[in-house]
Amino acid sequence: MSTAPAAPEAAEHLRRQARALAEEILAWQVDGENVPSRDEATAAVERLDAYGEQLGKAVRAEMDPVAPGKALPILREAHTRLGLPLTSPVPPFVLATGAVVRRAQNLARLVIGLLSALDTACSGPPVPGGTTTNTPLIEGIVE
C-alpha cells in the first residue's frame, strides 16, 4: 500500500512548501540581523531552483497555449534564471554571501510569480472544445 499523497494533494503540498520557503527567504536581510550563512543561502537557491522547475512544468501543463496571458513572460524568465551556477564570471569565481542571498531572494520572487501564474492558469475558463489539460509547450524554450 502506497503512502504517497494523491496528485492534487502532492501539488498543493508543493505549492505550500514553495510559498513558505519563498516568504522565509524574502524576510532575510543582507545587512541586518536576519542574515543566513552562505551554506543556508546556497541550499535555499538549490531548493528554489527545484521548486521553480516543478512549478514551471505545472504552469506549462495548465496554461492555454492559444492565449497564455501572463504565464508566458514568467515562463521565459524562469527558463532564463533557473539552474544558473552559483559562481562569478570573474576570479575568484566564488560569490560572496550577500550575492548568494540576493540570488535566493530573486528566485523567491520568481517562485511567487510562478505560483501566481499557476493559480491564474488553473482558475481560467476551460478551452472551448478542449480537454481538461492542455498540451504543454515544447520543454525548455518557451515562446
C-alpha positions in Angstrom: 0.0 0.0 0.0 1.4 3.4 -1.0 1.7 6.2 1.5 2.4 8.9 -1.2 -0.2 11.7 -1.4 -2.6 11.8 -4.3 -1.6 14.1 -7.2 -3.8 17.1 -6.2 -2.6 16.8 -2.6 1.0 16.5 -3.7 0.6 19.6 -5.9 -0.9 21.6 -3.1 1.9 20.4 -0.7 4.5 21.6 -3.3 2.8 25.0 -3.5 2.7 25.4 0.3 6.3 24.4 0.7 7.5 26.7 -2.2 5.5 29.6 -0.9 6.7 29.1 2.7 10.3 28.9 1.6 10.0 32.0 -0.7 8.4 34.1 2.1 11.1 33.0 4.6 13.9 34.0 2.2 12.3 37.3 1.4 12.4 38.1 5.1 16.2 37.7 5.1 18.2 41.0 5.5 21.6 41.1 3.8 22.8 43.8 6.1 20.6 43.2 9.1 20.3 40.8 12.0 18.5 38.1 9.9 21.5 37.2 7.7 21.7 33.5 6.7 25.1 31.7 6.4 26.4 31.2 2.9 25.6 27.4 3.2 22.0 28.3 4.1 21.6 30.7 1.2 23.2 28.1 -1.2 20.8 25.4 0.0 17.9 27.8 -0.5 19.0 28.6 -4.0 19.1 24.9 -4.8 15.6 24.2 -3.3 14.1 27.3 -5.1 15.6 26.1 -8.4 14.0 22.7 -7.9 10.6 24.2 -6.9 10.8 26.6 -9.8 11.4 23.8 -12.3 8.4 21.9 -10.9 6.2 24.9 -10.9 7.2 25.9 -14.4 6.3 22.5 -15.7 2.9 22.7 -13.9 2.3 26.2 -15.4 3.1 25.0 -18.9 0.8 22.0 -18.5 -2.1 24.1 -17.3 -1.9 27.2 -19.4 -3.9 27.8 -22.5 -1.4 27.6 -25.4 -3.6 29.8 -27.6 -3.9 32.6 -25.1 -1.2 32.1 -22.5 -1.8 35.5 -20.8 0.7 36.5 -18.1 2.1 33.0 -17.9 4.4 33.3 -20.9 6.6 36.1 -19.6 7.1 34.4 -16.2 7.9 31.1 -18.0 10.5 32.9 -20.2 12.1 34.5 -17.1 12.1 31.1 -15.3 13.8 29.5 -18.3 16.5 32.2 -18.2 17.1 32.3 -14.4 16.6 28.8 -13.1 19.6 26.5 -12.7 22.3 29.1 -13.1 25.6 28.2 -11.4 26.5 29.9 -8.1 29.8 31.2 -9.4 31.1 34.5 -10.5 32.3 35.0 -14.1 35.5 36.7 -12.9 38.1 35.4 -10.4 38.0 34.3 -7.7 34.7 32.7 -9.1 33.1 32.5 -5.7 30.1 34.6 -4.9 30.0 36.4 -1.6 27.3 35.5 0.9 25.4 38.7 0.1 25.3 37.9 -3.6 24.0 34.3 -2.9 21.3 35.8 -0.6 20.3 38.2 -3.3 20.1 35.4 -5.8 18.0 33.4 -3.4 15.7 36.4 -2.9 15.3 36.9 -6.6 14.5 33.2 -7.1 12.0 33.5 -4.3 10.2 36.3 -6.2 10.3 34.2 -9.3 8.7 31.2 -7.5 6.0 33.5 -6.2 5.4 34.7 -9.7 5.2 31.1 -10.9 2.7 30.3 -8.1 0.6 33.2 -9.2 0.7 32.1 -12.8 -0.3 28.6 -11.8 -3.2 29.9 -9.8 -4.3 32.0 -12.8 -3.9 29.1 -15.2 -5.8 26.7 -13.0 -8.7 29.2 -12.4 -9.1 30.3 -16.0 -12.0 29.4 -18.2 -11.9 26.0 -19.9 -10.7 25.9 -23.5 -13.7 25.5 -25.8 -13.8 22.0 -27.3 -10.5 21.2 -25.5 -9.6 18.7 -22.9 -9.2 19.0 -19.2 -5.5 19.5 -19.6 -3.6 21.5 -22.2 -0.7 20.2 -24.2 2.4 21.8 -22.7 4.7 23.9 -24.9 8.0 22.4 -26.0 10.1 21.7 -23.0 12.8 24.2 -22.4 12.5 27.3 -24.6 9.1 28.8 -24.3 8.0 31.2 -27.0 
